[in-house]
């Protein structure tokens, strides 16, 4: 059964499919597959939580080591042999040996990176599905809608539910790319590839001062259009925009060169990674002028945020794993509506308590060899969810 509606550039239709309601053995087989996936997710959570604590503590120790050893450079235009092999801190404007070009569009800029972003006007398919039970069958109603949009990647229309009337070109006639300056300096010091990779604060380049590069290309705002009518584009038309990062010279339209703060090891006239005793690598770059203390404070904040994000991911992986492994109890009673709902609530509460306790225990083990007192405190906290859950059970059930 299908319904079709055409609303300008947006089209949609509905498809309904049905299949017999799966039997008990089939549902049990599906649950068994879910239990295997749950076991993998459960074990992965232990690995993620344990290694994350070691990584966080190792990073913190490396940052403390770096802060105690770093040497501020008061001149970036002279290279002192006394600092050879040492961790140094310096700030200054970026500079590159030559500008970056895009000859196809007659564009050049003195910057560390120049990115050409190409978008094509294409059909895009969206799905919205819902399932329901009717006449002993499981029915799935899927609403497919199609809209024309600018996309940076070629959308394969062969995967559409209905390709007729929504066909896209198989590839773009113009490709996106990013050009990187081969030589980036701050004063007399050359930045390593790792430091250059950290210069990624891209800004869109204004094209208002440029002319149309070709007869078949039209400039509109900050885009070059490969289109007969940019205001009413057709499927297959292209538009091109440009972005830059790390302005490395004074530009009449963009302003003065960007300044950065760098902490890295001095090796001759190069700034390269510094290997700490804890096993980490320090090569830090931030935009603007920052003191040594400000840089390491930002790094500690970044380490803390990453640590908590991975802890949350580990807990979620454990919760999902336990939920999938205990799903079989729900399947055994899913033909009794009231019992099914109660079991579902109980299983979710069980997964929540056990995941919280095991996550705290795993974190405590990770800290055991580094901070024993904190590990003991976390171990005590891990018992709290189970104690709370047990205290809510009536005395008769406990017996």
N, C-alpha and C positions, 0 to 999 in steps of 0.2 A: 504494500500500500504506500503510495507516494503522493505528496502534495507539492506543487511547485509555485513559487511566487517570484516575480521579477520586480525589484525596486531600484531602478536606475542601475548604478554600478554594483549593487549588492544583490546577489541571488541566493535562494535557499530552497531546500527540499527536505522532506522528512521520510525516513525509511524505518519500517518496523519489521524486525525479525523475531521469530519464535522458535523455541526448542523445548522438548519435553523436560519436565522437572526432573533433575537428577535423582537417582535412587540412593538408598542408604549406603550401599557399597561404593558407589561412585563418589559420593560426598566424603566417605571415609578415605578413599584413595587420594582425593585432592587434599584432604587434611594432612595425610602422611607426607605428601610433598611439601606442604607448608611447614611441617615440623622439621624437616631437613633444612629448609632455608632458615628457620628460626634458630636451629643449632649453630649454623654458620654465623648468623648475626650475633648470637649470644657469645660465642668464642671470640669473635672479632672485637666485641666491646671490651673484653678483658685486655686484649693486646693494646687497643687504642688508649684505654685509661691508664694502664701501667706505663707504657712508653711515653705518654704525654707528660707524666709527672717527672720522669727522668730528663726529658727534653727541657721542660720549664726550669728545673733547678740548674741544669747545665748551662742554659742560656743566661740565667740570672748571675751565676758565678762568673761566666765569661764577661758579662757587662761590668761587673764589679772589678774584675781584673783589668779590663780595658780602661776604666775610669782611673785606676790607680797608676797606670803606666803612660797614659796619653800625654804627648808633648805639644803644646800650642805653638803654631808657627806665626810669628809676627810679620813676616815678609813672605809673600808668595812668589816674588820675582827673583829670589836668590835661593840656591839649593845648598844647604849646609851638610857637609859630610858627617858631622857629629850625629845627625839624626838617621843615618843609614840603618835600615832594618828596624827602626822604632815605629811605634804607633803615633801618628801625628794628627793634629786637628788644624784645619785651615778653612777660610771663607774667602770667596771672591767671585768675580764675574766669569761666566763661561766664554770660551773662545774656540773657534774652529778654523782650520786652515783655509777652507774654501766653501762657498755656498753650495747648497743642495739644489738640483735642477729637476724640473719635469718638462723636458723639451716638447712633449706632445701638446702642452697647454701654455707654453711660453712663460713658465713660472719659475722663480728662483727665490731662495730665502737663506739668510745666514742663520742656521739653527742646527741643533744636534740631530733632530729627527724631522722628517717631512713625510706625512702620510696622505696618500691619495685614497679617498673613499668613494667607491662607485656603487650606485644603487640602480636597480632596474624596476620599472613599473610592472607589477605582476599580479596574477591571481593568487589569492591565499585562501586556503580552506580551513574552516573552524568546525569543530564537532562539539555537540552537547548531548550527552546520552543519559538515559534513566531506565532502570529496570523495574518491572512490576510483574505480579503473578495474576494470571487470568485463565480460567477454565483448565486448571491443572498444568498450565504451561508457563515457562519463564519467557516473558516478552521484553525485548529491548527496543526502545524508541530512540533513534538517533537523528538529531537535526543537523544537517550540513548546511553551512552558509558560506558564501563566497564573496570576497571583496577584493578590489584592486588597491594595492598599496606599494609604496617604495620599499624595497628590500635589498640589503647588502649582499645576500646570498641568493643564488639561483634556486627557485622553488620548483621541485620536480612535480609537475602536474600529472605525471603518470600514476602517482600514488593517490590521486583524488578519487573520491567515490564516483564523481561524474566529471570526466575530463572534457567531454564535448561542450564547447562554449566557454571553457576555462583553460585553454591550452597556453602554456608559457614557453618561451624559447629555452632551449636546452643549456645554453651558456651565455655569458655576457661578452659582448664584443670588445669591451675595455675592462681590464683587470685592475683590482686594487693592489696597492703595494706600499711599503714603508721604506724610505731611504734613511740610512744612518751615516753620519759623518765618520770617516775612518780615524780621525784624530781630534779628540776633545781635550781641552786643557782648562785648568784654573791657574792663572799666572803662568809659571814655568813648569808646572806639573801636568803630566799626561794621565788621564783617567783610564782605569782598567775597563774591560768590557762589562764586568759585573756592576761597576759604578755607573757606566753609561746606560745600562739596562734600567736603572732606577730612575732615570729621567723620563717620566711618562705622564707628566701633567699636560696633556694635549689640549690645545685651544684651536678653535676654528679660525681659519685664515680668511680675512675679508678680501673679496675679489672686486671691490668697487672701483679700484684704480687700474684694473686690467681691461684690455680689449678682448673681443671675441677672437679666439685663436684660429678658427677655421670657418669656412662658409656654412658648414652644416652644424656648427656649434653656436649656441646662443647663451649669453650670460644673463642670468636672472637672479638678483640678490647675490648671495654667496655661493651660487651653484652655476656650473656649466651644463647646459641641457643639450643632449642629442635627441632633439624632438622637433617636429614641424610646428607644434604649438605647445609650449611649456605650460600654458594655463589649462589646456585640455589634453593631457598626455594620453598615449595609447599604450597597450601592453607591449613591452619590448623596448620602450624608450628608456634612455639612461640619463642620470644626472650625476655630476661629479663635484665633490667638495674636497677641501684640503684642510689638514690640521698640522700644527707644528708643536714641538716640545723643545724647550731649552734654547730660547733665543740667544744667539752667541755673538751678536754685533748690534750696534746702534742702527735702528731702522726708522725712517721718517714717519712711517705709518704705524709701527708697532711699539716704538719706544726704545729704551736702552736694554742692554744685554741682561739676561737673568742671572741672579746671584745664587750660589749654592754653598752649603756647608758640608765638608767632607771629613770623615775620620777613616784612615786607612794606613797601611804600612808604607813607608818611604823606601823605594828601591831605585837608587839613582834619581832620575827625573820622573819616575813613574809612581803612581799610587796604586798599590796592589792589595789583595786580601791579607789580613793579619790572623795567624792561627794562634788561638789562646791555649793555655795549658789544660783547660777543661775540654778541649776538643772542638770548640766552635770556631767559626770564621767571622771576623769583624771587617766589614767594608760598608760603611754607612754614608748615605747622602740624603740631605734634606734641602728643600728650597729655602732661600733666604739666609739671613745671617743669624746663627744660633751659637750660644756659648757651649762649652764642653758639657756643663751640667744639664743644660736644656736638651742637648742631643741624647744623653744617656737616660734622662727622665722619660723622653718620648719612647726610647727603645724598651725601657722597663714597662711602660704602659702598653705598648704593642705586645710584649711577651705575655702580660697578664690577660689581655683580651683574647689572645690566641689560646691560652691555656684554658680559660673558662669556656670558650667556644668548643674546644675539643672535649672537655669534660661533658658538656651538654650533649654533644654528638655521641659520646660513649654511653651515657645514660640512656639516650633514646634508642640506640642500637640494642642495648640490653633489654629494655622494656619491650621493644618489638619482638626480639627473639623469644622472650618468655611468653609473650602473648601468643605467638605462633605455635610454640611447643605445647601449650596447654589448650589449644583450640579444639583438640580432640574431645575434651569433656563437653564442650558446647555442641559438637556434632552429634554426640551420643543422645542428647536430650532435645535436639532442635525441633522435634515434632510436637513438643508440649510447650505452647506459647508462654505461659506464666513461668514455668520452671526454666525455660530457655533464657528469659530475660533476667531472672535472678542469678542463674549461673554465669551469665555474661557479665553482670555487675561484679560478682564475686571474683571472677577470673581477672578482670581489669584491676580490682583493688589488690589482689594477690601479686600481679605483675608489677604494680606500682611500688608496693612495699619491698618486694624482693629485689627489684632493680635498684631501688634507692640504697638498700643495705649493702648489696654486693658492690655497687659502684663506690660507696664510701670505703668499704673494706679494701678494694683494689687500689684506690688512691692512697689509703693508709700504708699498704705494703710498698707502694712506690716511694713513699717518703721515709720508710723505715730506716734505710741506711744513711739518710741525709739528716733528718730531723726527727729523732725517736719520740720526743715529747708530743710533737704535732701528730705523729702517726698514732700514738696511743689515744689522743683526744678524738681523732677521726674514727678509730675503731670503736670507741665508746658510743659515739654518735650513730654509728651504723646499726646499733642494736635498738635505737629508739623507735624506728618505724615498726619493727616486729613487736616490740613491747606494747606500743599503742594499739596495733591491730589486735593483739591477743587480749588486751584489757577490754576491748569492745565485745568480745565473745561472751555470751551468758555463761555462768558457772556450770550449768548442767552439760552444756556442749563441751566445756573444757574437760569435764570428767569423762 
